[in-house]
């Protein structure tokens, strides 16, 4: 059960091309948004699609993979952990929730 602590599994599509940064230390980070959809029907029979957006952060060699193989619209399955952080901008504290990617499965069909 220990492996279930702070574990997030998502299947979705990239909402933007990954943004890649390389730090002075040589460490690489990629970030992108991931859209997940849930579809259901109302009591009147109308189909509704609810889209949730997730901020994904990737470090190291996995950031290289993301940079070279993923683009806006790519479908992936991923596992990671939730990270909560805050920062100051123009005197106001901003809060952000991110998913730090651990495992990645690219689901696009090769054409």
VOFIDO-663305 format. One record per residue: x, z, y of N, C-alpha, C in turn. Coordinates in Angstrom, 2 decimals. Layout:
% residues N
(dodo (X, Z, Y), (X, Z, Y), (X, Z, Y)),
...
This chain:
% residues 111
(dodo (0.80, 0.00, -1.20), (0.00, 0.00, 0.00), (0.85, 0.00, 1.27)),
(dodo (2.11, 0.39, 1.15), (2.98, 0.43, 2.33), (3.07, -0.95, 2.99)),
(dodo (3.07, -2.02, 2.18), (3.22, -3.36, 2.74), (1.98, -3.80, 3.52)),
(dodo (0.86, -3.07, 3.39), (-0.35, -3.42, 4.13), (-0.35, -2.85, 5.55)),
(dodo (0.57, -1.94, 5.85), (0.60, -1.34, 7.18), (1.02, -2.37, 8.22)),
(dodo (0.23, -2.47, 9.28), (0.50, -3.37, 10.39), (0.81, -4.79, 9.90)),
(dodo (-0.07, -5.32, 9.09), (0.08, -6.67, 8.55), (-1.07, -7.54, 9.03)),
(dodo (-0.74, -8.71, 9.58), (-1.73, -9.64, 10.10), (-1.54, -10.98, 9.39)),
(dodo (-2.62, -11.53, 8.87), (-2.58, -12.86, 8.24), (-3.53, -13.77, 9.00)),
(dodo (-3.04, -14.93, 9.43), (-3.83, -15.87, 10.21), (-3.64, -17.29, 9.70)),
(dodo (-4.70, -18.07, 9.77), (-4.63, -19.52, 9.54), (-5.25, -20.16, 10.77)),
(dodo (-4.50, -21.07, 11.41), (-5.02, -21.71, 12.61), (-4.16, -22.86, 13.06)),
(dodo (-4.46, -23.33, 14.27), (-3.74, -24.46, 14.85), (-3.06, -24.05, 16.15)),
(dodo (-1.87, -24.60, 16.38), (-1.14, -24.32, 17.60), (-1.89, -24.87, 18.81)),
(dodo (-2.02, -24.06, 19.84), (-2.71, -24.48, 21.05), (-1.78, -25.12, 22.07)),
(dodo (-0.48, -25.01, 21.83), (0.50, -25.63, 22.72), (1.79, -25.87, 21.94)),
(dodo (2.67, -26.69, 22.48), (3.98, -26.87, 21.86), (4.75, -25.56, 22.00)),
(dodo (5.53, -25.19, 20.98), (6.29, -23.95, 21.06), (7.26, -23.95, 22.24)),
(dodo (7.34, -22.82, 22.93), (8.34, -22.62, 23.98), (9.51, -21.89, 23.35)),
(dodo (10.70, -22.47, 23.46), (11.89, -21.90, 22.81), (12.87, -21.43, 23.86)),
(dodo (13.40, -20.23, 23.67), (14.41, -19.67, 24.57), (15.60, -19.22, 23.74)),
(dodo (16.80, -19.50, 24.23), (18.01, -19.01, 23.61), (18.66, -18.03, 24.58)),
(dodo (18.93, -16.82, 24.12), (19.48, -15.77, 24.95), (21.01, -15.83, 24.96)),
(dodo (21.63, -15.13, 25.89), (23.09, -15.13, 26.02), (23.77, -14.70, 24.73)),
(dodo (23.12, -13.83, 23.97), (23.68, -13.35, 22.71), (23.66, -14.44, 21.63)),
(dodo (22.94, -15.55, 21.90), (22.80, -16.62, 20.92), (21.53, -16.52, 20.11)),
(dodo (20.82, -15.41, 20.24), (19.57, -15.22, 19.51), (18.49, -16.12, 20.10)),
(dodo (17.69, -16.73, 19.22), (16.66, -17.67, 19.64), (15.28, -17.08, 19.41)),
(dodo (14.37, -17.36, 20.35), (12.99, -16.92, 20.27), (12.06, -18.09, 20.58)),
(dodo (11.00, -18.24, 19.79), (9.97, -19.25, 20.05), (8.65, -18.51, 20.22)),
(dodo (7.80, -19.04, 21.08), (6.47, -18.46, 21.25), (5.46, -19.59, 21.40)),
(dodo (4.24, -19.32, 20.93), (3.15, -20.29, 21.04), (1.83, -19.57, 20.87)),
(dodo (0.75, -20.25, 21.23), (-0.58, -19.70, 21.02), (-1.16, -20.32, 19.75)),
(dodo (-1.94, -19.53, 19.03), (-2.56, -19.97, 17.79), (-4.06, -19.75, 17.90)),
(dodo (-4.84, -20.79, 17.61), (-6.30, -20.70, 17.64), (-6.84, -20.53, 16.23)),
(dodo (-7.69, -19.52, 16.04), (-8.39, -19.36, 14.77), (-9.88, -19.50, 15.05)),
(dodo (-10.59, -20.14, 14.13), (-12.02, -20.41, 14.31), (-12.84, -19.73, 13.24)),
(dodo (-14.00, -19.22, 13.65), (-14.98, -18.67, 12.73), (-16.29, -19.37, 13.03)),
(dodo (-16.92, -19.92, 12.00), (-18.17, -20.64, 12.18), (-19.30, -19.86, 11.49)),
(dodo (-20.42, -19.75, 12.19), (-21.59, -19.09, 11.62), (-22.85, -19.74, 12.19)),
(dodo (-23.99, -19.39, 11.60), (-25.27, -19.92, 12.05), (-26.12, -18.81, 12.62)),
(dodo (-26.80, -19.09, 13.74), (-27.70, -18.12, 14.35), (-28.99, -18.04, 13.54)),
(dodo (-29.84, -17.09, 13.86), (-31.12, -16.96, 13.16), (-32.01, -18.17, 13.41)),
(dodo (-31.74, -18.93, 14.47), (-32.50, -20.16, 14.75), (-31.92, -21.36, 14.01)),
(dodo (-30.80, -21.16, 13.31), (-30.18, -22.25, 12.55), (-29.14, -23.03, 13.32)),
(dodo (-28.81, -22.59, 14.53), (-27.79, -23.28, 15.33), (-26.40, -22.89, 14.84)),
(dodo (-25.53, -23.88, 14.72), (-24.14, -23.65, 14.31), (-23.32, -23.20, 15.52)),
(dodo (-22.57, -22.11, 15.35), (-21.74, -21.57, 16.43), (-20.31, -21.44, 15.92)),
(dodo (-19.35, -21.92, 16.69), (-17.94, -21.76, 16.37), (-17.32, -20.84, 17.39)),
(dodo (-16.74, -19.75, 16.91), (-16.09, -18.76, 17.77), (-14.59, -18.91, 17.61)),
(dodo (-13.88, -19.19, 18.71), (-12.43, -19.38, 18.67), (-11.74, -18.16, 19.27)),
(dodo (-10.76, -17.63, 18.55), (-9.93, -16.53, 19.03), (-8.51, -17.07, 19.24)),
(dodo (-7.85, -16.63, 20.31), (-6.49, -17.07, 20.61), (-5.52, -15.92, 20.38)),
(dodo (-4.39, -16.21, 19.75), (-3.39, -15.21, 19.42), (-2.04, -15.67, 19.96)),
(dodo (-1.28, -14.73, 20.54), (0.08, -15.01, 21.02), (1.06, -14.73, 19.89)),
(dodo (1.82, -15.73, 19.49), (2.74, -15.62, 18.36), (4.18, -15.67, 18.88)),
(dodo (5.03, -14.79, 18.35), (6.45, -14.75, 18.71), (7.26, -14.87, 17.43)),
(dodo (8.30, -15.71, 17.48), (9.15, -15.98, 16.30), (10.61, -15.83, 16.71)),
(dodo (11.41, -15.19, 15.86), (12.82, -14.94, 16.17), (13.74, -15.59, 15.14)),
(dodo (14.98, -15.85, 15.56), (16.05, -16.27, 14.66), (15.87, -17.63, 14.03)),
(dodo (16.20, -17.73, 12.73), (16.14, -19.02, 12.02), (14.72, -19.56, 11.93)),
(dodo (13.73, -18.67, 11.88), (12.34, -19.14, 11.85), (11.99, -19.81, 13.18)),
(dodo (12.60, -19.37, 14.28), (12.38, -20.02, 15.57), (12.93, -21.45, 15.54)),
(dodo (14.04, -21.67, 14.82), (14.57, -23.04, 14.64), (13.57, -23.91, 13.91)),
(dodo (12.96, -23.37, 12.85), (11.96, -24.12, 12.07), (10.77, -24.48, 12.95)),
(dodo (10.28, -23.49, 13.70), (9.15, -23.73, 14.60), (9.50, -24.81, 15.62)),
(dodo (10.69, -24.73, 16.20), (11.12, -25.70, 17.21), (11.17, -27.12, 16.64)),
(dodo (11.66, -27.26, 15.41), (11.89, -28.58, 14.83), (10.67, -29.19, 14.14)),
(dodo (9.72, -28.38, 13.68), (8.65, -28.91, 12.84), (7.23, -28.71, 13.36)),
(dodo (7.02, -27.82, 14.31), (5.66, -27.57, 14.77), (5.44, -28.12, 16.17)),
(dodo (4.20, -28.52, 16.42), (3.81, -29.02, 17.74), (2.35, -28.67, 17.96)),
(dodo (1.86, -28.91, 19.15), (0.47, -28.64, 19.46), (-0.43, -29.31, 18.43)),
(dodo (-1.37, -28.56, 17.86), (-2.29, -29.10, 16.86), (-1.85, -28.87, 15.42)),
(dodo (-0.58, -28.50, 15.20), (-0.11, -28.23, 13.83), (-0.90, -27.08, 13.22)),
(dodo (-1.26, -27.23, 11.94), (-1.98, -26.17, 11.24), (-0.99, -25.34, 10.43)),
(dodo (-1.09, -24.01, 10.57), (-0.20, -23.12, 9.84), (-0.98, -21.95, 9.26)),
(dodo (-0.40, -21.35, 8.22), (-0.80, -20.04, 7.73), (0.39, -19.14, 8.00)),
(dodo (0.11, -17.91, 8.44), (1.23, -17.04, 8.79), (0.89, -15.59, 8.49)),
(dodo (1.96, -14.81, 8.36), (1.83, -13.37, 8.19), (2.80, -12.75, 9.18)),
(dodo (2.37, -11.67, 9.81), (3.23, -11.00, 10.77), (2.72, -9.61, 11.06)),
(dodo (3.24, -9.03, 12.14), (2.80, -7.69, 12.53), (2.45, -7.66, 14.01)),
(dodo (1.50, -6.79, 14.37), (1.06, -6.67, 15.75), (2.10, -5.92, 16.58)),
(dodo (2.32, -6.43, 17.78), (3.21, -5.80, 18.75), (2.42, -5.65, 20.05)),
(dodo (2.43, -4.45, 20.60), (1.81, -4.21, 21.90), (2.91, -3.88, 22.89)),
(dodo (2.86, -4.52, 24.07), (3.87, -4.22, 25.08), (3.24, -4.34, 26.46)),
(dodo (3.95, -3.82, 27.44), (3.48, -3.91, 28.82), (4.66, -4.27, 29.72)),
(dodo (4.34, -4.80, 30.89), (5.35, -5.14, 31.88), (4.73, -5.06, 33.27)),
(dodo (5.58, -4.97, 34.27), (5.13, -4.90, 35.66), (5.21, -6.29, 36.31)),
(dodo (4.15, -6.65, 37.02), (4.15, -7.92, 37.77), (3.44, -7.67, 39.09)),
(dodo (4.17, -7.86, 40.18), (3.64, -7.67, 41.53), (3.01, -6.29, 41.68)),
(dodo (3.68, -5.27, 41.12), (3.22, -3.89, 41.25), (2.08, -3.50, 40.32)),
(dodo (1.65, -4.43, 39.47), (0.54, -4.16, 38.55), (1.05, -4.18, 37.12)),
(dodo (0.60, -3.23, 36.32), (0.99, -3.19, 34.91), (0.13, -4.15, 34.11)),
(dodo (0.78, -5.04, 33.38), (0.10, -6.01, 32.51), (0.34, -5.61, 31.06)),
(dodo (-0.67, -5.77, 30.23), (-0.58, -5.44, 28.82), (-0.77, -6.72, 28.00)),
(dodo (0.00, -6.83, 26.93), (-0.07, -8.03, 26.08), (0.01, -7.62, 24.62)),
(dodo (-0.75, -8.33, 23.80), (-0.71, -8.16, 22.35), (-0.14, -9.43, 21.75)),
(dodo (0.85, -9.30, 20.89), (1.49, -10.44, 20.24), (1.54, -10.20, 18.74)),
(dodo (1.71, -11.28, 18.00), (1.96, -11.18, 16.57), (3.38, -11.67, 16.32)),
(dodo (4.21, -10.82, 15.76), (5.60, -11.16, 15.44), (5.60, -11.79, 14.04)),
(dodo (5.87, -13.09, 13.96), (5.78, -13.83, 12.71), (6.87, -13.43, 11.72)),
(dodo (6.46, -13.16, 10.47), (7.40, -12.87, 9.38), (7.47, -14.01, 8.38)),
(dodo (6.30, -14.53, 7.99), (6.22, -15.61, 6.99), (5.41, -16.76, 7.56)),
(dodo (5.82, -17.98, 7.22), (5.19, -19.18, 7.77), (4.96, -20.20, 6.66)),
(dodo (3.77, -20.79, 6.66), (3.44, -21.90, 5.75), (2.87, -23.03, 6.60)),
(dodo (3.54, -24.17, 6.61), (3.05, -25.33, 7.35), (2.03, -26.05, 6.48)),
(dodo (0.82, -26.27, 7.01), (-0.28, -26.79, 6.19), (-0.64, -28.24, 6.49)),
(dodo (0.02, -28.87, 7.46), (-0.27, -30.26, 7.75), (0.14, -31.14, 6.58)),
(dodo (-0.68, -32.15, 6.33), (-0.36, -33.08, 5.24), (0.73, -34.03, 5.69)),
(dodo (1.65, -34.33, 4.80), (2.71, -35.29, 5.13), (2.11, -36.69, 5.02)),
(dodo (2.39, -37.50, 6.04), (1.74, -38.79, 6.08), (2.63, -39.91, 5.89)),
